[in-house]
Amino acid sequence: MKNKMKTITQSQKMMIFVLSMSLYGLATLLTELIPKFQVGIVEFSVEYFLFIPLVLAMLFDPLSAALGAATGEIVFSEIMLGQFGGVGELEKFLTLTIGIYIAGRMVKDPLNRKMVGIAALTGVVVQQAMGCAVDILKVQFAVESFEAVAGLPESVFFTEGFAFLNDVLFSGILFCLLPTLYLVPRLYRKIEPLLGMKPRDKNTVLGEDKVFSAKVVILSIVGFVGAVLFEFMSEVGINFIDWEAEWAESMGAVGISMLAALVIALLIFNFMKKRAAMNQTEQGSGQID
């Protein structure tokens, strides 16, 4: 079996991480400003713009994009807004990382729209399913009391299952699947030169041939168990760092956080453009020599 060409350096991974962190952090703040609509028992709300890290994970390094997005949500929509929920924040961090990472690994050819769509939806379903399972386990183990929803059967399985389907079918399709299907093929072979990378294909894709290798499965299970434990600890009051400032979630804090995320993203884009120009100059000099 041929060895895969690992065409990504640590500096490139860091740029992907920071880009994912800033863009997804900015997007998460935008979702806070979008109003929610309730029609009967169905709530229409934008859960997240997950297409941003999904696109980066499918075009670049999945792990860097996944960790960047999860970090960005904590940094820009929690800490910079003057609040931090302690170890409970790690539950979303872990489930989000696992979902994006698995989706990114599934795509070997970014021009294969069918696979891109399946991977995008899989990432959403995996993340939402783990979050749903955590909420069900909290009630089953009496860590949290069950809150019935008017119009739904008084069952935690039905309530959480309905919320799961609502998020997947609305936010999952409109703000994750469709944008990812459009952007991945469009950006393929256009954005990689900005990082000095070769476009992903079957010869340059990172990692093993199998998407769900034993290592990935084991680490995903460990991550999910960790998410459950951290959420349980948070619910029973074991929070090592838990704080909320007086100005938490104020419009000023939101504005500053959005500006910070935007500035970081622009700096990364500017650095990428300069790096791409330098690479072209070096290639041109090499051809002349």
Beta strands, then each sheet from edge to edge (+ up, - down):
strand 1: 37-39
strand 2: 42-44
strand 3: 83-84
strand 4: 243-244
sheet 1: 1+ 2-
sheet 2: 3+ 4-
end
